Amino acid sequence: MSKRKFLTKSNINGIIVPMVTPFKGEEASKIDLAAVAKLTDYLIDGGIHGLMPLGTSGEFALLDRTERRDVISTVVEVANHRVPVIAGVSSPGTRDAVNLAKDANNAGADAIIATGPYYFKTSNEGLLSHFETLERESDVPIMIYNIPGYAGYNIPAVVVKKLASAHPERVIGVKFTTSDLAEFLGYLRLLENDMSIMIGADALILPALVLGAAGAVVGSANVLPEITSQIFESYRQGKLEKAKNLQRKLDPFSQAMNLGTYPAGLKTALKLIGINCGPVRPPLMALDRKAASEVEKSISWKVKNRKS
């Protein structure tokens, strides 16, 4: 493989996929690396602009260190520089996050992304220390992952601003998973000149682009890479009506995929379209029959096209 490119904020745009992690075996005990490879090719062929293994959709907190390294290595190898690979290295503690960042670097990832420490909450100074340690100990650029609903707190935009001011070439983006466009706009006002601001809400891809987002990191792209990437491309080409129609087409699935314990809906949908990524790992649970039916209904046109 050719030497990887050092990413800048201009490389972080479009639709980036927080990839599901395929499992196999009893109680999802093993990583299915063949399915990881198949999913990687499917997503790139579908037109997405970047891959993000080991985000929330990838059940990262349920994988051990070796499993994480194997997933990143497989994605990097199969992607083969066709799109950037931004590896998740989130961990409750700074030391473990640093070790995961070093593994991601050694596996060939182009950048890393991390939440703040979770379970234990820290101060703004603690957040700065956490991310600055990750930046210092990693050989690749870093993105900040702000997901208050899972981490339990919001990373203040002023903290990210301080990081960006101190490390302008190294802190290249933010994924902000919020349904609050006003809150997202606050991030944009303060940070859009410093880094790429990506939204993590599937229902808000187009509204976020209109406000000035560089793109979106959305779980629905695992199943519908063509639709999500075309929302971005249509908007960029000035085809706003087409982008609106595509966002509306995505909407039923963006709601159904959150049924049950996430990302069970994504894995149900992937199996329906012929990409079996196995079950979710305990304590997450498979969808019940009613929820699975809702997921199938939301992408019935996609399932029908596959069977025809």
C-alpha positions in Angstrom: 0.0 0.0 0.0 1.1 3.6 -0.6 2.0 5.9 2.2 -1.0 7.4 4.0 -1.7 11.1 3.6 -1.6 13.5 6.6 -5.2 14.6 6.9 -6.2 18.2 7.3 -9.6 19.7 8.1 -10.3 20.0 4.3 -10.2 16.2 4.1 -13.0 15.8 6.7 -16.2 16.4 4.8 -19.2 14.7 3.1 -20.7 11.5 4.6 -18.5 9.5 7.0 -19.8 6.2 8.2 -19.6 5.1 11.8 -19.3 1.4 10.8 -21.1 -1.4 12.6 -18.8 -4.1 13.9 -19.8 -7.5 12.5 -19.8 -10.3 15.1 -20.3 -14.1 14.9 -20.4 -17.1 17.2 -22.3 -17.7 20.4 -23.3 -14.5 22.1 -21.4 -12.5 19.3 -18.2 -13.7 20.9 -15.9 -13.2 17.8 -15.3 -10.5 15.3 -16.3 -11.4 11.7 -13.4 -9.9 9.8 -14.6 -11.2 6.4 -17.9 -9.3 7.0 -15.8 -6.2 8.0 -14.1 -6.4 4.7 -17.4 -6.9 2.8 -19.0 -3.9 4.6 -16.0 -1.7 3.8 -16.2 -2.4 0.1 -20.0 -1.9 0.1 -19.7 1.5 1.8 -17.0 2.8 -0.5 -18.8 1.5 -3.6 -21.9 3.4 -2.3 -20.1 6.7 -2.5 -19.3 7.6 1.1 -16.5 10.0 1.8 -14.9 8.4 4.9 -15.0 5.4 7.2 -15.1 5.5 11.0 -14.7 2.1 12.6 -15.3 1.8 16.4 -17.8 4.6 16.9 -21.1 4.2 18.8 -22.6 2.2 15.8 -19.6 -0.1 16.1 -20.3 -1.1 19.8 -16.7 0.0 20.6 -17.1 -0.2 24.3 -17.9 -3.9 24.1 -14.7 -4.8 22.2 -11.3 -5.6 23.8 -8.1 -4.0 22.7 -7.0 -6.8 20.4 -10.4 -6.8 18.7 -10.3 -3.1 18.2 -6.9 -3.4 16.6 -8.0 -6.2 14.3 -11.1 -4.2 13.1 -9.0 -1.1 12.3 -6.3 -3.1 10.5 -8.9 -4.8 8.3 -10.8 -1.6 7.4 -7.5 0.2 6.6 -6.3 -2.7 4.4 -9.5 -3.1 2.4 -10.0 0.7 2.1 -6.5 1.0 0.7 -6.5 4.8 0.7 -9.7 5.1 -1.3 -11.2 7.1 1.5 -9.9 8.3 4.9 -10.1 5.9 7.9 -10.8 7.7 11.2 -10.5 5.2 14.0 -12.4 5.4 17.3 -10.2 5.3 20.4 -12.7 6.3 23.1 -12.1 5.0 26.6 -13.0 6.0 30.2 -9.4 6.7 31.0 -6.7 8.7 29.3 -4.0 6.1 29.5 -6.1 3.4 27.8 -7.2 5.9 25.2 -3.6 6.7 24.4 -2.8 3.0 24.0 -5.8 2.6 21.7 -4.6 5.6 19.7 -1.1 4.1 19.3 -2.7 0.9 18.1 -4.8 2.8 15.6 -1.7 4.6 14.3 0.2 1.3 14.0 -2.7 -0.2 12.1 -2.6 2.6 9.5 -5.5 4.8 10.4 -5.4 8.3 8.9 -6.9 10.0 12.0 -8.4 9.1 15.4 -11.6 10.2 17.1 -12.4 10.1 20.8 -15.2 11.1 23.2 -14.2 12.6 26.5 -13.8 10.2 29.4 -17.1 8.5 30.2 -18.6 7.1 33.4 -16.5 9.5 35.4 -17.1 13.1 34.6 -14.2 15.5 34.7 -13.7 19.3 34.6 -13.0 21.4 31.5 -9.3 21.3 32.5 -9.5 17.5 32.7 -11.0 17.4 29.2 -8.3 19.7 27.9 -5.7 17.5 29.5 -7.3 14.3 28.1 -7.4 15.5 24.5 -4.0 17.2 24.6 -2.4 14.0 25.9 -4.1 12.1 23.0 -2.9 14.7 20.5 0.7 14.6 21.9 1.0 10.8 22.0 -0.5 10.1 18.6 1.2 10.5 15.2 -2.1 11.2 13.4 -4.6 14.1 13.6 -7.5 13.9 16.0 -11.3 14.6 15.9 -13.4 15.3 19.0 -16.5 13.2 19.5 -19.2 15.1 21.4 -22.1 12.8 22.2 -23.9 14.0 25.3 -26.6 11.4 25.2 -24.1 8.6 25.7 -21.1 10.2 27.4 -23.4 11.9 29.9 -22.2 15.5 29.3 -21.6 18.1 26.7 -18.1 19.1 25.7 -18.2 22.9 25.7 -17.3 24.5 22.4 -14.8 26.7 24.3 -12.8 23.7 25.3 -12.6 22.6 21.7 -11.7 26.2 20.7 -8.7 26.1 23.1 -7.6 22.8 21.7 -7.8 24.1 18.1 -6.0 27.3 19.0 -3.1 25.4 20.6 -2.9 22.6 17.9 -4.4 24.0 14.7 -2.9 21.4 12.4 -3.7 18.4 14.6 -7.2 19.0 15.9 -9.1 18.8 12.6 -12.7 18.1 13.3 -15.7 17.5 15.6 -18.5 15.0 15.4 -21.4 16.5 17.4 -24.3 14.1 17.9 -27.2 16.3 18.8 -30.8 16.9 17.7 -30.6 20.5 18.9 -29.8 22.7 15.9 -29.5 25.8 18.0 -26.8 24.1 20.1 -25.1 22.8 16.9 -25.2 26.3 15.5 -23.3 27.5 18.6 -20.5 25.1 17.8 -20.5 26.3 14.2 -20.3 29.9 15.1 -17.2 29.4 17.3 -15.4 26.7 15.4 -16.2 26.5 11.7 -13.1 28.5 10.8 -10.9 26.2 12.9 -12.0 22.7 11.9 -14.6 20.6 10.1 -17.9 20.4 12.1 -19.9 17.3 11.4 -23.3 16.5 12.7 -24.2 13.1 14.0 -28.0 13.2 13.6 -29.4 11.3 10.6 -32.6 13.3 10.4 -30.6 16.6 10.2 -28.0 16.0 7.5 -29.4 18.6 5.1 -30.4 21.2 7.8 -26.9 21.0 9.2 -25.3 21.4 5.7 -27.5 24.5 5.2 -26.2 26.0 8.4 -22.6 25.4 7.4 -21.6 21.9 8.5 -18.9 20.2 6.6 -20.9 17.0 6.5 -22.3 14.2 8.7 -21.3 11.1 10.5 -24.5 9.0 10.4 -25.3 5.4 11.2 -27.9 5.1 8.5 -25.1 5.3 5.9 -24.2 1.7 6.9 -27.3 0.6 5.1 -28.0 3.4 2.7 -24.7 4.8 1.6 -26.0 6.0 -1.8 -28.9 8.0 -0.3 -26.8 9.7 2.4 -23.9 10.5 0.1 -26.2 11.9 -2.5 -27.8 14.2 0.0 -24.4 15.8 0.4 -23.4 15.7 -3.3 -26.8 17.2 -4.3 -26.5 20.0 -1.8 -22.9 20.8 -2.9 -24.0 20.9 -6.5 -26.8 23.4 -5.6 -29.6 20.8 -6.3 -31.5 21.7 -3.1 -34.8 20.1 -4.1 -33.2 16.8 -4.9 -31.3 17.0 -1.6 -34.7 17.6 0.2 -36.3 14.6 -1.5 -33.4 12.4 -0.6 -33.5 13.5 3.1 -37.3 12.7 3.1 -36.6 9.3 1.6 -34.0 8.6 4.3 -36.3 9.8 7.2 -38.4 6.6 7.7 -35.2 4.5 8.2 -33.5 7.2 10.3 -36.4 6.8 12.8 -36.7 3.0 12.6 -33.0 2.3 13.0 -33.2 3.6 16.6 -35.8 1.0 17.7 -34.7 -1.4 20.4 -31.1 -1.2 21.7 -28.9 0.6 19.1 -27.4 -0.5 16.8 -29.6 -3.6 16.6 -31.8 -1.9 14.0 -28.8 -1.2 11.7 -27.7 -4.9 11.9 -31.3 -6.0 11.2 -31.4 -3.8 8.1 -28.0 -4.9 6.8 -29.0 -8.5 7.0 -32.2 -7.7 5.0 -30.1 -6.2 2.2 -27.6 -9.1 2.1 -24.8 -7.9 4.3 -24.9 -10.1 7.4 -23.1 -8.4 10.2 -24.4 -10.8 12.8 -26.0 -9.9 16.1 -25.3 -7.1 18.6 -23.1 -8.1 21.5 -24.6 -8.5 25.0 -26.0 -6.7 27.0 -27.5 -5.3 23.8 -30.5 -7.2 22.5 -31.8 -8.2 19.1 -35.0 -6.4 17.9 -38.3 -8.1 18.6 -40.5 -9.1 15.7 -42.6 -5.9 15.7 -39.5 -3.6 15.6 -37.8 -5.8 13.0 -40.9 -5.4 10.8 -40.8 -1.6 11.2 -37.2 -1.6 10.1 -38.0 -3.8 7.0 -40.9 -1.5 6.1 -38.7 1.6 6.3 -36.4 0.2 3.6 -38.9 -1.9 1.7 -37.9 -0.3 -1.6 -34.2 -1.3 -1.0 -35.1 -4.8 -0.1 -37.3 -5.1 -3.1 -34.6 -3.9 -5.4 -32.2 -6.4 -4.0 -34.6 -9.3 -4.6 -35.6 -8.2 -8.1 
